[in-house]
């Protein structure tokens, strides 16, 4: 999972993938979103080897997605709860779930996001918080930010040339 090369870039996608860019980390965050907090719960849910689970939990704590809290002194036991960063990542998981259901659920939908009051399936989409417009509609483009370096400026110029062609 660790690729310091990605972390040194200014790309927000690369920096996020540096922290959660493997399947085990994403599945742990999925389970934490469902309310699992304890090592044994994650292990049972995921069927992951203990050493891998220990490593990924540690990395997610280090990256700020989870917080380790002691719930037992004898024997020492910790639980792992979502932080503000972890909760802020939840819409990404919702989007991955919806995408997977749309494109890869050949047997049918196994899990989905629903309206808690009505039980109606939700269709998560990304919208601009300022305008309420869907960001996958025309009228949005990539732009360099104030911290952009030469690599970012080159990618943005290429993306915008393609968008206007």
N, C-alpha and C positions, 0 to 999 in steps of 0.2 A: 504494500500500500504506500509506503513512504517513497516519494520521489521528489527530493529537494529541488530538482530542476523546475518542477511545476510551481512550487511555492515561491520561487524567486521571480516568476513572471508577474506581470501586472494584470493578467487575465483573471477575472473573477470566476470563470468556469474552472480553470485549472486550479486555482486556489481552493475552491470548494471540493473538487475531486481529490486534491491532496489530503483532505480530511475525511471524506466519506466515500471515496471512489472505489470501494470494493463491495462485493455482494454481502459479505457478513456484516459490515458496518451498516449498510442500508437495512438489512433484515433486523438487526438489533434496534435501530431507530424505529422501524415499523412496529416491532413488539413493544417498545417503550411507549409509542403513541397509543397502543392498545391497552396500556396500563401495567405491563410487566415491569418489575423493578429488581427482581432478585436473580442472582447468578443461576440457580437451579431452574428457575422459570424460563430464562433465556435458553439454557442448555436443552431443556425438555422440548421447548417449542421448536428450536432450530436443529437439534440433533448435531450440534457442532462440538468438535473436540475441545476439552477444557482449556488447553493451552492457547488455542486460537481465540476462544471466547475471552479469556483473560487479556490477551493482547489487544483485541478490538475494543473491549470495554475501556481499557487503559488509554488507548488512543482517542476514543470519543470523549473521555473525561479531559484529557490533555487539550483537545481541540475546543472544549467548551460546550459540547452538545449535551453531555450528561454530567451530573454531579454525583459524586460518591458520598453516601451518608451511612454512617455506622448505625446499625439497628440492634446489634448484639455484641456485648463485650466478651462473653464466655459461651461458646467460642466466638472469636471475633468474626463478625459477618457484616457485609456492607450491602446496601441497595443502591441502585442507579436510577436517578430520576432526571427527566428532561429539564434542561435549563431554559432560559429565555431563547437562547440560540437554537436549542433543540425544538422548542415549540414553534419558532419562526420557520424551521425547516419543514414542518408538517405539510404545508401546501404543496411542497415538492413531492412528498410521498403520495399525497392525494392525486396529483397529476400523473405520477408513475402508475398508480393503481388504475386510474381511468384509461390511460393509454394502453396498459396491458389488457384490460377488459375489452377495449375496442379492437385491438389488433391480434391478441394472442390467446384469447379464452375460447379455444375451439370446442371445449366441452360445455361451455356456458359460464356464466359469471359465478365465481365461488365466493367473492367478498366484494363489497362495494360501499361507498359512502352514501348514506341516506339522510333525509330530513328526520331529525329526532322526533318531531311532533307528528308527522304524517306517515313516516316510513317510505316515502316516495324516493326513488333513486335520485341522487344528486349528480350533476354533470359539472365537475369542477373545471373552470376556465380561468386564465389569467387576464385580469383587467387592470387598466391604469387607475390607480387610486384617486387621481385628480379629476379624471373625466368620466370614469366608469366604462370606457370603451375597451373592447377586447384587444389585446396587444397582438393577436395573430391576424388582425384585419389590416387592410391597406391603410396607410397613413402613419405608420411607425417605421423607423429605420434605426440602424445602429449609428452611434456617434461617439467620438472620442471624448473622454472626460478630462478634467483638469490635470490629472496625474499621468496622462497618456505619454508613453515613450515612442520611439521611432517604430517599434514593432506594432504597437497598437494603432498608430496613425496609418501605417501601411495597410493593415487589415481593414480598417474602417474605410479607407479610400477605395480599396478593392470592392468591399461589400456595397458601397454606395454607387460605384460605377456599374456594378451588375444590376442594382435596383433601378437605375435610370435607363438602362439599355433596353 
